[in-house]
Amino acid sequence: MSATPHEEAHAGPIKNPKQLLIAVFLSFVIPVLVIIGLVTIVSSENKPGPGAANPEMAKAQRLQKVGHIEIRDANRPLRGGEAVYNGQCAACHATGAAGAPKFQDVAAWGPRLAQGLETLVHSALAGKGAMAPQGGGDFNDTEIARGVVYMANAAGAKFEEPNPPAAEGAAAEAAAAEAAAPANTAQQGAAAAK
């Protein structure tokens, strides 16, 4: 009787020879597989990717730029309000999608027109409600403002189509030069008379 309790007290998790073979096999195979995996991970840093015969070329492809920067011609003529409306605004304002006031709908545009052109242009450039900001896309800010004027004037406003800022400065300089020209000729005529 004493032999049976003594054997039970020292009994391990392996009860038959099949379990012993599995335990011995796994105790050697698992560490070997882990070591092979670690060596593969550590040494894979210097290996070129599959299909990359030229490691320099593979590295250059991995490091290429992701974005695309479009360079626009700053001297191109500005597009008019109708072209901007057709290219940018008509998708929503022609159908009234997402609560956009429909083109030529005087009732829908009335309260907006009362806010003034500057507020309308700011709303278009910065976005308002469901309308995303329109600035910085295919059209510059002056062209977006022209599109706003086109839609507002179709709904009864009397806004003037904006000119580019550089043209306004050139127009002001030309007006100043014209104003100064008669004064200069008068001074030159007075000097010649003396």
Steps between C-alpha positions, in 0.01 A plus 500: 500500500779735565635453146186626330472834683875554453472449122204737476687772689791492250294456182574763229297632206643232266306180554597286198785467246307679225475815714873470576591493131279802426651699789860419395426585137334833584771596747756486218295609198332811647825667613662422164207659314509807727875541438455469123220758510709747699799459268274557198353818650839641597666425167205605280585871538777484242321280248344666195131440446373222279555571132751775572809412303657838572495592871574867425200519268278324754606748768431795270152367425423462869615856569320672212268790578138418568324826420469680172547874484338677210664817382250736344575785266460819701468703179206307358188709449243486777191297430167674513216438741304273266803275440564477875132426566497222239828352621463528877159613617240345269527154655313619809344836409331375181307233694486647849694205644575506875296817549693711249293790362404417142631709213260790421278424804430854621324388821786276609770755412320804650620464863848413381522802271403724792822393677712654224753381247792479742311263731390284207855475366636421847241223541599353163873511572483376860199270465165521671255230605525205262709699251869416520758780471540591134830686531824339391357272232497538123392863531672781686317722750415770244348241268292355785382854576404538134296180524323634809423828320366306200261297719398801709434717194289222349285520812455877475811656652693778329857411607796588279729216392824532700834562331824338609686689774797573273273649236338724759842627607599557138170681435557724802854578381370577149233732642760676715727537198214648294415744779863603530546539124287818460665657804844423357411645159363814668823538698709437188293758307548758779874432508524537120313831510758647737 
